[in-house]
Amino acid sequence: MEAHTNITKIDRCSGLSEKEFYNTYVKNSLPVVITDRGDWTTLEKFTPVYFKSNYNHLNRTIDGKTYPLSEIIDLCKSSTPENKAPYPNIYNVDRDFPEYPDDIPKMLYGKSNRLHSRLLPNFIAKRTNQQELFFGGKGCSFPTLHIDYLGVHTQLTQIIGEKDFILYPPNQTPYLYPDKIRSTQSPVNIINPDYDRFPLFKNAVAIKTTLQPGETLFIPAGWWHTTYIHNFNLTYAIDHVNSFNWNFFMDETYIAAKKSHPKLAWTIKVYKVIMGKVFNLKESLLN
Ligand SMILES: [Fe+2]
């Protein structure tokens, strides 16, 4: 994958075709805020009351304490920077809301998403988180600056509240001190940086954007990111793999599979080459 050029702000666009989205943003590894609501005209349905009355059986353990969903929602609503709600509290849509996928609006520019293709075997697709919901409250921020797992792109749609996204392009990596073992994580606290420990961080240039309800942010593979929340918040995230990050995704998947399923892992290498060509052809026909 190639690093992007130097940009100082994130475009906000509407009405892009699949091809324009791919050629302008995906191919150049550039983030973009898509202001079209797409099928998210039903945002109003996904309210705190809806989740509390239908999904209170869902429990989440954060820092050793278990919370039912209604408590998470209440804590997020009363959250302040001094007394923050537990965060992150992530719900996997496929696992936690098994009937929900039919209800979730279609992904913007999802025609090129190989993770959702029937041609991608389950044991490969299931290695990603695919679809998640994040609740949050005022003062919460994602605990680490990170790159998403397995080299996926991510699309995040804001459902409730506003959320700041702080992004660093791949060419800023030398200033971010990637962890030696978990190389997709940075130990730098970007809100209150320790310049004695991380002096090069002074050189890092962030690009910020704020996502409003109904807007979607595309974060290209390999971009560092974290978030900061100003009010009660619900965000939907979906992983995205297309021709741009296919080889990287499949190579990372192979490395992970070699540890868990050494006898099956070789099939990933074969699949990468053969199906990569089929997917490329399919995507070249998108308009
Ligand atoms: Fe992420």
Residues whose N, C-alpha, C, O or C-beta is under 5 A from the ligand:
A	BS01	LIG	D148
